[in-house]
Amino acid sequence: MFDVRYRREMDAAGPGPEQMERLLSAIRAQPERAPGRAGPIVRRVLLAAAVCAALTLTALAVSPTLREALVNALGRFQPYSQTVEGVSVTDQGIQITVLSALSDGNTAQVYYEIRDLTGDRLDEFTADDLGPPMPANWGEEDGPQWVSCGSTSAGGLVSYDPETRTALMLGAMEGRGPAAKKLILDMKIDEIQPGRRYEDIPIDHHWMAEGTLKTLTLENGKVVLAPGQNPGALESEFFSLSSYGFGEDGVLHLLLKAKVDTSAWELERSSIDYFGGSSRSDVSPDFSRTQRYAQTTDYRGMSEEEMELASPETHFAWNGETYFEYRTGITPADVAEGDVEWRDYMSAYLNTKPIIHGEWHLTFPTEMVEQTRVDMTGSLTNINQTTAETLYLSVLGASLESDSHGTANTLGYKLTVYLSDGRMLPGIDADGGFHGGNYSVNHWTFPEPVDPKEVTAIAIGQWYIPIENGAATEGHWLDELPG
């Protein structure tokens, strides 16, 4: 009886047959090595590692729904992932538990769960403020300063299970320096943001009213459009158009009216952005044109009140309704001179539920996959005033250190990877980049595991660079982007 019950519990804890078949099919899909190389042996090792990793890793997730989501998220990278056990912290009735990590010393991906132990505060739009996960051993080992990309498309919510009130999250991180030799991640989260919504709302500048629209002056001194002057419908879940045009202050404003109840919103943490701006190249670095183009406002040295007044975005209540406004700084003369590059959308960032404040601090060592270092010296000559110096390759991705010669440039172009079996992985977008002084670094995440030893060349944009014996040789320009 115990044996039957035990088997049932283990079956429930581990991945189901369909999950395992998807994982094993992905591993079997890895291309065969060339004759004479230990391809079948490597594949058998990966298959065994995949089974062990799946059984161990998915048993840590709190529900079958999140176990499946974790397996799907890791995909063909699961054999290279590190199962993290015993790293959990609870505050404010919210438990955060680290499940898995992938790292090569230049980038890291951490999967973790956020679970509400006392209520139903989380939802399928949960976000957090995962801060820069500085290595706990920073200063003791060579390695990068780390920044979090968790709020970008590279990270954030993976899945939400309402039955267990648990969100599966991905923290995507990148280094801003040389590859770490040893990495102990120190993750800190100060708030959980349920109901964090994002919208791109189509906007057509032809909707602008003719003539001058009336304005109001709020108690804080901000000048905004009076509501309801040229209202219209928008393709938005949250807003309708209230007023759009040039105000009595001589600049272009866009005013939206909330069409849903905002009483539970964190209004101070919600905002809209509309980027109609200058198309000239002579916007001076000393911010002399800040009043014309509010998105370039220099806030240095301002008090909080001055920053609030100078900010292009604001929200306010009027006759029982909530409004969001964006002041562009564009004048009628700018439009007449053709000095405006119009955008056909605006973006809304909204906190539609109360934020949960607390202190969640998690520290754990990472097991980094092996990297191959490629000397790029002489392979690239001043693309955008930037010269490639060192390329790092791992099964997870590529990182490139460059000399930016004192400019703010990086080599964050699309990357193409050429493999010894004749395949290529084209059009890989850069995850991010950093520059400081003469140093810049870029990172790319591969769409599938890549053996660094099988990389025969790369292309940065249209610059093709062969790789032989751990070093790049002289490259040449391609006629067009690969792929």
Phi, psi and omega in degrees: 000314178299320182296318180295315181296320180297315180297321179297317180295319179292323177298321180290327182284326185271176178292147179284172181302319181294320178298314181296321181294322177296317181296312183293325177297321179296319180292319179296335182285352177300134184298148177294145175284165176294154179306141178093352178254154190279052181298306182301322180294314179300318181295320178296321177297316179297320179298315179295318179295322180296317180297312181298315181296319181296315181296319182284312187293312186290338177293340181279333181292150191278347183209157176302325180299314182283332175298314179295320179297322180292317178298316180295321181293318179289323178054228184285354177271358184301320179300339182262359184277156179254123174281127181253123181241145173076015179251098185208149179212147181233134174208145179056029181075010179247124180255129176244128184230127177277133181252317191207154178217145172232127181206148173234013180093340175253326177225163177211145173234125182239125175260131182213158180252141171244119186236132176271112184273345189238349183200205183231052186275336183275167177203187183284004177242023183291138174227172175217179182247048180311113183278177179304114183280072181302135176305134179296337180259025179301130181098341179263331181234149173296140180168174187273161163281138187251146174232152180269137173248023189296339181267001182264181179297343180283346184213189179111206183291129175263314181199158177228135179247105183293335182294320179260001180054049186230136176251131173267124186241154172240124171259111179261126188229154179220152179270151178244048181180192180302154181300138179287141175274331179211136187224119172246109185281139182238091185269133179230129178234129182253343180204149174248134185241088172293157176064029179279105186252152180222136178222139163259118187251120179300133178226134179245123183292349175287349177283352182301140178289149174281150179078200185252135179263151179290151179236163175237153173248118181284170181299331180276003177094354181285141177261125182228162175290144172290138183294157168073026183272328171213068186291157178192165179279151176232156173280074185213142176285335192246337192229156165235160179282132180251307178211143182208114179163191181275127181274179179293346176274000174088007179234163184278131177237153174231121184241125179247147177249129177290129181255013176232165178292124182252013186297332180266357183288150167271085188297326180292343179252011179248144184204165172234153178227134175225117190251069164269129186202193185287139173256001178283160179257007186253025175294118191287147180292346180269015174060032181291346181250024185297329181288337179276326183231095191297334183291350176256016183303133177267110183269002183298129177082359180277150170282170179300320180295319179293321178295319178298317180292325182278341183297138181286343186251143175205163172227154180200160177259140180211119180052043175081003180246156179255134182234146173240133181230148174233123177262116187278332186085359180279137180254163174303326179295323177300317180293316181298326181274000182070029186264023184234131174258102186284144171253149183260019177205164169230162184242140177240131177241112193232133171258100188268000177225160179300139178282141178261113182264142179184193178227110177240116187232119183230130180233133179200150177280148177253148174258104187276140174286159184290143176244150173249130181262130181239124178284119183260003185306126176084355183274339187224126184244103169048057167280121181053040179061029182226135183242124179291141181237310183222131177249132175249129179240136173219176178296339184273324184176196182230147174225140185231121174265137185222162172261113183269004174052041175079003179266177176264021186268152171226175179256048183277045178275173176297139182253137172241135180246128179255132185248159186294339179273008177095350179281162171218151176249099186268161167064038179278119181286146176291139178285328183176184180196168181209144174220147177196121185066235177262006187254136171217154180216143176229152181230143174229135177259128182288147177285346178209159179300139180230129174282116182305330181291343181267358181278120181256344180191162171226163171230127175259105191065239180254014178262113184269130185231108175290151178234125180222130175053045175076015180216149177277142176254178187300131182262182178207162180280140173268154181291332181206168178297136179299153175093000000 
